[in-house]
Amino acid sequence: MNDSLAMEWEQATLGELSQMRRGITYDSAQLVSEDSGIAYINMKSFLKGGGLNRDGTKTYSGTFSPSDLIESNDVLLANTDVTAGDIVGVPALLPEIMCEQPTLFSHHVTRLRLIGEVQPKFLYYLLCIPEYRYQMLRIARGTTVLMLDMKALKRIPIRFPKQHAFQNRIAEILTTIDEAIDQTEALIAKTQAIKAGLMNDLFTRGVTPDGKLRPSREEAPKLYKESPLGWIPKEWQTKRLDDIAQRGSGHTPNKNYPDYWNGGIKWVSLADSWRLDRVYIAETDHEISKLGIDNSSAVMHPSGVVVLSRDAGVGKSAITTCEMAVSQHFMCWRCSTSLDNHYLYYWLQYRKWEFENIATGSTIPTIGLRYFKRYQINVPCEFDEQLKISITLLAADKKVFALEDDLRKLRHMKAGLMHDLLTGRVRVPVDELKKVMA
């Protein structure tokens, strides 16, 4: 940072910049979930990354003092946490919609009423960056319950641009990105809901040769028949999966033998749960060797098998893109010529609730192997119809994945800009930001 820019920044303690007050403990019997009282912010109202979760906000139906209310320019801090510290010290501002109504805050919340040198949105974003999150955790006291030390909180040094216009410009830039993030998250949720409805239609109605959904059973009952898994089109059958796909599983080579590991053979394990449910799995956290295969019950499975977790992360699935082995925690199916592997993948996604419900066990819910021996699916007799269903759902997934990629880029951009702008390293005009985001 050059000297001229450094001269524009000042430093003061949080106590010098604000009047701090913790909220009051209200009668819990007067806290309700309905919208029948005054909005009430508590520890559960905060999001881990900063901001408020309105779903966690209750209302209060008792008496209160005007001094207990939050004003639109107040910055809030979660000063208590009963977990590992994900929430303690997290900042928030009242959303505009809540500024129009009286809002109270609990003793688990600290209200910062700014004196005037620092703008609320600038301070909010500043307190979100890792440097200040770390400082908040350092001054949190307690074992089971963490609570901010108020004296230490007042001593936290805050660096800020002297000019309010500069503070507001920084806040405006970051607000623009936050709005784009919110819009993208909403679009992802909407697209996922559309996909869920489409999946239900496709697996209950199927498609005609021209690729259109069949009329519903209510509209055309003659087009449907009963099956062990519910009503299905007359052109479909309920099949035991073992009759149309080769079922397999795997094993974990002995970890006491280093030669059994890191030998270039990709091995799907519970460590890869985060890679599943995204259609394909191309990489794995761990690899085993040919010796590991030869000296265990592990098996090499060809590219294109459908894998499904029957333990932790139960019901998660994917299609392999190359030869892989799997651990004993997974089932896998090599589809016959009468079953499209993408159709099977999406069927397993559609019925994930079924696997989650059937899993048993207190420590790690598990589905026993016997269950899969008799597992049935509904399947169109015409392979072309399977393909049409698969292609339609794959296209829907691609839309979701593209939006998720956009969201990751926005979050990455925000993290970089927060570091640069809030430490005074660079200035970025809003117009330039809009060009980058276009």
C-alpha positions as CSV (number, residue, x, y, z in Angstrom):
1,M,0.0,0.0,0.0
2,N,1.5,3.4,-1.0
3,D,2.0,6.2,1.5
4,S,-0.7,8.4,0.0
5,L,-3.3,5.7,0.4
6,A,-2.1,4.8,3.8
7,M,-2.7,8.4,5.0
8,E,-6.4,7.9,4.2
9,W,-6.8,5.2,6.7
10,E,-7.2,5.6,10.5
11,Q,-7.3,3.2,13.4
12,A,-9.4,3.1,16.6
13,T,-10.7,0.5,18.9
14,L,-14.1,-1.0,18.5
15,G,-15.0,0.5,21.9
16,E,-14.1,3.9,20.7
17,L,-16.2,3.6,17.5
18,S,-19.3,2.2,19.1
19,Q,-21.5,2.0,22.1
20,M,-21.8,-1.7,23.1
21,R,-24.7,-3.4,24.8
22,R,-25.8,-6.9,25.3
23,G,-29.5,-7.8,25.0
24,I,-31.8,-8.8,27.8
25,T,-32.8,-12.3,28.8
26,Y,-36.6,-12.4,28.1
27,D,-39.1,-15.0,29.3
28,S,-38.7,-18.0,27.1
29,A,-42.4,-18.7,27.5
30,Q,-43.1,-15.5,25.6
31,L,-40.9,-16.4,22.6
32,V,-43.0,-17.8,19.8
33,S,-42.3,-18.9,16.2
34,E,-45.4,-17.2,14.7
35,D,-45.4,-13.6,13.5
36,S,-47.6,-12.5,16.4
37,G,-45.1,-10.5,18.3
38,I,-41.9,-8.4,18.0
39,A,-39.0,-9.9,16.0
40,Y,-36.4,-11.2,18.3
41,I,-32.7,-11.9,17.3
42,N,-30.9,-14.6,19.2
43,M,-27.8,-16.8,18.7
44,K,-29.7,-19.1,16.3
45,S,-30.5,-16.1,14.0
46,F,-26.9,-15.8,12.8
47,L,-25.4,-17.4,9.7
48,K,-21.9,-18.9,9.9
49,G,-20.5,-16.6,7.2
50,G,-22.2,-13.5,8.5
51,G,-25.7,-12.1,8.3
52,L,-29.0,-13.3,9.7
53,N,-31.0,-16.4,9.1
54,R,-34.6,-15.2,9.2
55,D,-35.8,-18.7,9.7
56,G,-34.0,-18.8,13.0
57,T,-35.7,-15.6,14.2
58,K,-38.5,-15.8,16.7
59,T,-40.9,-13.2,17.9
60,Y,-41.5,-11.9,21.4
61,S,-44.9,-11.3,22.9
62,G,-44.0,-9.7,26.2
63,T,-43.1,-6.2,27.4
64,F,-39.9,-4.3,26.5
65,S,-38.2,-0.9,26.7
66,P,-37.5,1.2,23.6
67,S,-33.8,1.1,24.5
68,D,-34.0,-2.7,23.8
69,L,-34.7,-2.2,20.1
70,I,-32.3,-2.5,17.3
71,E,-31.9,0.5,14.9
72,S,-31.2,0.1,11.1
73,N,-27.6,1.3,11.5
74,D,-26.7,-1.0,14.4
75,V,-24.1,-3.8,13.8
76,L,-24.9,-7.0,15.7
77,L,-22.5,-9.7,17.0
78,A,-23.3,-13.2,18.1
79,N,-21.5,-13.1,21.5
80,T,-22.3,-16.7,22.5
81,D,-21.9,-20.1,20.9
82,V,-22.5,-23.6,22.2
83,T,-20.6,-25.3,19.4
84,A,-17.0,-25.2,18.2
85,G,-17.1,-21.4,17.6
86,D,-18.7,-21.2,14.2
87,I,-21.1,-18.5,15.3
88,V,-19.3,-16.6,18.1
89,G,-18.3,-13.1,16.9
90,V,-20.2,-13.4,13.6
91,P,-21.5,-10.0,12.5
92,A,-24.9,-9.1,11.0
93,L,-27.0,-6.2,9.9
94,L,-30.8,-6.0,9.9
95,P,-32.2,-6.8,6.5
96,E,-34.2,-3.9,5.0
97,I,-37.5,-5.8,5.5
98,M,-36.8,-6.0,9.2
99,C,-35.8,-2.4,9.6
100,E,-39.5,-1.5,9.0
101,Q,-40.6,-3.2,12.2
102,P,-39.4,-3.2,15.9
103,T,-36.7,-5.8,16.5
104,L,-35.3,-7.0,19.9
105,F,-32.1,-8.8,20.7
106,S,-31.2,-11.4,23.3
107,H,-28.4,-11.5,25.8
108,H,-26.6,-13.8,23.3
109,V,-26.2,-10.8,21.0
110,T,-24.1,-7.7,21.3
111,R,-25.4,-4.5,19.7
112,L,-22.8,-2.0,18.4
113,R,-24.3,1.4,18.0
114,L,-21.8,3.3,15.9
115,I,-20.8,6.8,16.9
116,G,-20.2,8.0,13.4
117,E,-16.6,7.5,12.2
118,V,-17.3,4.1,10.6
119,Q,-20.2,3.2,8.3
120,P,-22.3,0.2,9.4
121,K,-21.9,-1.8,6.2
122,F,-18.2,-1.2,6.0
123,L,-17.8,-2.4,9.6
124,Y,-20.0,-5.4,8.9
125,Y,-17.9,-6.6,6.0
126,L,-14.6,-5.8,7.8
127,L,-15.7,-8.0,10.7
128,C,-16.4,-10.9,8.3
129,I,-12.8,-11.2,7.0
130,P,-10.7,-14.0,8.5
131,E,-8.4,-11.6,10.4
132,Y,-11.3,-10.4,12.6
133,R,-13.0,-13.8,12.8
134,Y,-9.7,-15.0,14.3
135,Q,-9.6,-12.1,16.8
136,M,-13.2,-12.9,17.9
137,L,-12.3,-16.5,18.5
138,R,-9.2,-15.4,20.5
139,I,-11.3,-13.4,22.9
140,A,-14.1,-16.0,23.3
141,R,-14.0,-17.5,26.8
142,G,-15.4,-20.8,28.0
143,T,-15.3,-24.6,27.3
144,T,-18.8,-25.9,26.5
145,V,-20.2,-22.4,26.0
146,L,-18.1,-19.7,24.4
147,M,-18.8,-16.1,25.1
148,L,-17.0,-12.9,23.9
149,D,-15.0,-11.1,26.6
150,M,-16.6,-7.6,26.4
151,K,-13.5,-5.8,27.7
152,A,-11.3,-7.5,25.1
153,L,-14.0,-6.8,22.4
154,K,-13.7,-3.1,23.1
155,R,-9.9,-3.2,22.6
156,I,-10.0,-4.8,19.1
157,P,-8.3,-2.4,16.7
158,I,-10.3,-1.3,13.6
159,R,-8.6,0.1,10.5
160,F,-10.9,2.2,8.3
161,P,-10.7,4.8,5.5
162,K,-11.1,8.3,6.9
163,Q,-13.6,9.3,4.2
164,H,-17.1,8.0,4.5
165,A,-17.4,8.0,0.7
166,F,-14.6,5.5,0.4
167,Q,-16.2,3.3,3.1
168,N,-19.5,3.4,1.3
169,R,-17.9,2.6,-2.1
170,I,-16.3,-0.5,-0.6
171,A,-19.5,-1.6,1.0
172,E,-21.4,-0.9,-2.3
173,I,-19.0,-3.2,-4.2
174,L,-19.3,-6.0,-1.8
175,T,-23.1,-5.5,-1.6
176,T,-23.3,-5.9,-5.4
177,I,-21.5,-9.2,-5.2
178,D,-23.7,-10.3,-2.3
179,E,-26.8,-9.5,-4.3
180,A,-25.4,-11.6,-7.2
181,I,-24.7,-14.4,-4.8
182,D,-28.2,-14.3,-3.4
183,Q,-29.8,-14.3,-6.8
184,T,-27.6,-17.2,-8.0
185,E,-28.5,-19.2,-4.8
186,A,-32.2,-18.5,-5.4
187,L,-31.9,-19.6,-9.1
188,I,-30.1,-22.8,-8.0
189,A,-32.9,-23.6,-5.5
190,K,-35.5,-22.9,-8.2
191,T,-33.7,-25.0,-10.8
192,Q,-33.3,-27.9,-8.3
193,A,-37.0,-27.8,-7.5
194,I,-37.9,-27.9,-11.2
195,K,-35.5,-30.9,-11.6
196,A,-37.2,-32.7,-8.7
197,G,-40.6,-32.2,-10.2
198,L,-39.3,-33.3,-13.6
199,M,-37.7,-36.4,-12.1
200,N,-41.0,-37.4,-10.5
201,D,-42.9,-37.0,-13.7
202,L,-40.3,-38.9,-15.8
203,F,-40.2,-41.9,-13.4
204,T,-44.0,-42.1,-13.0
205,R,-45.1,-41.2,-16.5
206,G,-42.2,-41.7,-18.8
207,V,-42.0,-40.2,-22.3
208,T,-43.6,-41.1,-25.6
209,P,-41.5,-41.7,-28.8
210,D,-41.6,-38.0,-29.6
211,G,-40.0,-37.2,-26.2
212,K,-43.0,-35.7,-24.5
213,L,-44.4,-36.7,-21.1
214,R,-47.3,-39.2,-21.3
215,P,-50.6,-37.8,-20.0
216,S,-51.0,-38.4,-16.3
217,R,-52.9,-41.4,-14.9
218,E,-55.7,-39.1,-13.9
219,E,-56.0,-37.9,-17.5
220,A,-55.5,-41.3,-19.2
221,P,-55.9,-44.2,-16.8
222,K,-55.8,-46.7,-19.6
223,L,-52.1,-45.9,-20.3
224,Y,-51.1,-47.2,-16.8
225,K,-50.9,-50.4,-14.8
226,E,-50.2,-51.3,-11.2
227,S,-46.8,-52.6,-10.1
228,P,-45.1,-53.5,-6.8
229,L,-43.6,-50.0,-6.9
230,G,-46.8,-48.1,-7.8
231,W,-48.5,-47.2,-11.0
232,I,-46.4,-47.3,-14.1
233,P,-46.9,-46.9,-17.9
234,K,-48.0,-50.2,-19.5
235,E,-44.8,-50.2,-21.6
236,W,-42.8,-50.5,-18.4
237,Q,-41.8,-53.4,-16.2
238,T,-40.8,-53.8,-12.6
239,K,-37.5,-55.7,-12.6
240,R,-35.2,-57.1,-10.0
241,L,-32.1,-55.1,-10.5
242,D,-29.9,-58.3,-10.4
243,D,-31.8,-59.5,-13.5
244,I,-30.7,-56.6,-15.7
245,A,-27.4,-55.6,-14.1
246,Q,-24.4,-57.4,-12.6
247,R,-24.0,-56.5,-8.9
248,G,-20.7,-56.2,-7.2
249,S,-18.9,-54.6,-4.2
250,G,-15.4,-54.4,-3.0
251,H,-13.0,-54.5,-0.1
252,T,-10.3,-52.6,1.8
253,P,-6.8,-54.1,1.4
254,N,-4.7,-54.5,4.5
255,K,-3.4,-51.1,5.5
256,N,-0.4,-52.7,7.3
257,Y,1.1,-53.5,3.9
258,P,2.2,-50.3,2.1
259,D,2.7,-52.2,-1.2
260,Y,-1.1,-52.7,-1.3
261,W,-1.6,-48.9,-1.6
262,N,-0.8,-46.0,-3.8
263,G,-0.4,-48.2,-6.9
264,G,-2.4,-46.2,-9.4
265,I,-5.8,-48.0,-9.1
266,K,-8.5,-45.6,-8.1
267,W,-10.5,-46.8,-5.1
268,V,-13.9,-45.4,-4.2
269,S,-14.2,-45.1,-0.4
270,L,-16.2,-43.1,2.2
271,A,-13.6,-40.4,1.8
272,D,-15.1,-39.8,-1.7
273,S,-18.7,-39.1,-0.4
274,W,-18.3,-35.5,-1.3
275,R,-17.6,-36.4,-4.9
276,L,-20.9,-38.4,-5.3
277,D,-24.3,-37.2,-6.5
278,R,-22.8,-35.2,-9.3
279,V,-23.4,-37.9,-12.0
280,Y,-19.8,-38.9,-12.5
281,I,-16.8,-39.8,-10.4
282,A,-13.5,-39.4,-12.1
283,E,-11.0,-39.1,-9.1
284,T,-10.7,-40.8,-5.7
285,D,-9.0,-39.7,-2.5
286,H,-7.1,-43.0,-2.3
287,E,-5.5,-45.5,-4.7
288,I,-4.6,-49.2,-4.2
289,S,-2.2,-51.4,-6.1
290,K,-2.4,-54.6,-8.2
291,L,-1.0,-56.4,-5.1
292,G,-3.8,-54.9,-3.0
293,I,-6.4,-56.3,-5.5
294,D,-4.7,-59.7,-5.6
295,N,-4.5,-60.0,-1.8
296,S,-8.0,-58.8,-0.9
297,S,-11.6,-59.2,-2.0
298,A,-11.3,-55.9,-3.9
299,V,-12.3,-56.1,-7.6
300,M,-11.5,-54.0,-10.6
301,H,-14.8,-52.7,-12.1
302,P,-15.0,-51.3,-15.6
303,S,-15.7,-47.8,-16.6
304,G,-19.4,-46.9,-16.5
305,V,-20.5,-48.9,-13.5
306,V,-23.0,-47.2,-11.1
307,V,-21.8,-47.0,-7.5
308,L,-23.9,-46.4,-4.5
309,S,-22.9,-45.9,-0.8
310,R,-24.6,-48.2,1.6
311,D,-23.0,-46.8,4.7
312,A,-22.1,-43.2,5.7
313,G,-23.6,-40.9,3.1
314,V,-26.1,-43.7,2.4
315,G,-27.8,-43.5,-0.9
316,K,-25.2,-41.3,-2.6
317,S,-24.3,-42.5,-6.1
318,A,-22.3,-41.8,-9.2
319,I,-21.1,-43.3,-12.5
320,T,-17.4,-44.2,-12.8
321,T,-15.5,-42.7,-15.8
322,C,-12.7,-45.2,-15.8
323,E,-11.7,-48.5,-14.2
324,M,-12.0,-48.4,-10.5
325,A,-12.2,-50.5,-7.4
326,V,-14.5,-49.8,-4.5
327,S,-14.5,-50.4,-0.7
328,Q,-16.9,-52.8,1.0
329,H,-19.1,-49.7,1.9
330,F,-20.3,-49.5,-1.8
331,M,-22.5,-51.5,-4.1
332,C,-21.9,-51.2,-7.8
333,W,-23.8,-52.4,-10.9
334,R,-22.6,-53.1,-14.4
335,C,-25.6,-52.6,-16.6
336,S,-26.7,-55.1,-19.2
337,T,-27.6,-54.1,-22.8
338,S,-31.2,-53.7,-21.7
339,L,-30.5,-51.0,-19.0
340,D,-28.9,-47.6,-19.5
341,N,-26.4,-46.8,-16.7
342,H,-27.5,-43.1,-16.6
343,Y,-31.1,-44.3,-16.2
344,L,-30.1,-46.4,-13.3
345,Y,-28.1,-43.6,-11.7
346,Y,-31.1,-41.2,-11.9
347,W,-33.4,-43.9,-10.6
348,L,-31.2,-44.4,-7.6
349,Q,-31.2,-40.6,-7.1
350,Y,-35.0,-40.5,-7.4
351,R,-35.3,-43.3,-4.7
352,K,-32.5,-42.0,-2.4
353,W,-35.1,-41.5,0.4
354,E,-35.7,-45.2,0.2
355,F,-32.1,-46.0,1.0
356,E,-32.0,-43.4,3.8
357,N,-35.1,-44.9,5.4
358,I,-34.0,-48.5,5.2
359,A,-30.5,-47.9,6.6
360,T,-30.1,-49.1,10.2
361,G,-27.4,-48.7,12.9
362,S,-26.8,-46.2,15.7
363,T,-23.2,-45.2,14.9
364,I,-23.1,-45.6,11.1
365,P,-26.4,-46.3,9.3
366,T,-25.9,-49.3,7.0
367,I,-27.9,-51.2,4.4
368,G,-27.3,-55.0,4.5
369,L,-26.3,-56.9,1.3
370,R,-29.4,-59.0,1.4
371,Y,-31.5,-55.9,0.7
372,F,-29.8,-55.4,-2.7
373,K,-30.3,-59.0,-3.8
374,R,-34.1,-58.4,-4.0
375,Y,-34.0,-54.7,-4.9
376,Q,-36.4,-53.8,-7.7
377,I,-36.7,-50.9,-10.1
378,N,-39.3,-49.7,-12.6
379,V,-37.8,-49.6,-16.1
380,P,-39.1,-48.8,-19.6
381,C,-38.9,-51.9,-21.9
382,E,-37.8,-49.7,-24.8
383,F,-34.1,-48.7,-24.3
384,D,-34.7,-45.5,-26.3
385,E,-37.2,-44.3,-23.7
386,Q,-34.6,-44.9,-21.0
387,L,-32.1,-42.8,-23.0
388,K,-34.7,-39.9,-23.4
389,I,-35.3,-39.9,-19.7
390,S,-31.5,-39.9,-19.0
391,I,-30.7,-37.1,-21.5
392,T,-33.5,-34.9,-20.1
393,L,-32.3,-35.3,-16.5
394,L,-28.6,-34.9,-17.5
395,A,-29.5,-31.6,-19.2
396,A,-31.3,-30.4,-16.0
397,D,-28.2,-31.4,-13.9
398,K,-25.9,-29.5,-16.2
399,K,-28.0,-26.3,-15.6
400,V,-27.6,-26.8,-11.9
401,F,-23.9,-27.5,-12.1
402,A,-23.3,-24.4,-14.3
403,L,-25.1,-22.2,-11.7
404,E,-23.1,-23.8,-8.9
405,D,-19.9,-23.0,-10.8
406,D,-21.1,-19.4,-11.1
407,L,-21.7,-19.3,-7.4
408,R,-18.2,-20.6,-6.6
409,K,-16.7,-18.0,-8.8
410,L,-18.7,-15.2,-7.2
411,R,-17.7,-16.4,-3.7
412,H,-14.1,-16.6,-4.7
413,M,-14.3,-13.1,-6.2
414,K,-15.9,-11.8,-3.0
415,A,-13.2,-13.3,-0.8
416,G,-10.5,-11.7,-2.9
417,L,-12.1,-8.3,-3.0
418,M,-12.8,-8.3,0.7
419,H,-9.1,-9.0,1.4
420,D,-8.0,-6.3,-1.0
421,L,-10.6,-3.6,-0.3
422,L,-10.9,-4.0,3.4
423,T,-7.2,-3.9,4.0
424,G,-6.7,-0.8,1.8
425,R,-4.5,-2.6,-0.8
426,V,-6.6,-1.6,-3.8
427,R,-9.5,0.6,-4.9
428,V,-12.0,-0.9,-7.3
429,P,-14.8,1.3,-8.7
430,V,-18.3,-0.2,-8.9
431,D,-18.3,0.2,-12.7
432,E,-15.2,-1.9,-13.0
433,L,-16.7,-4.6,-10.8
434,K,-19.8,-4.7,-13.0
435,K,-17.5,-5.2,-16.1
436,V,-15.8,-8.2,-14.4
437,M,-19.2,-9.8,-13.4
438,A,-20.8,-9.3,-16.8
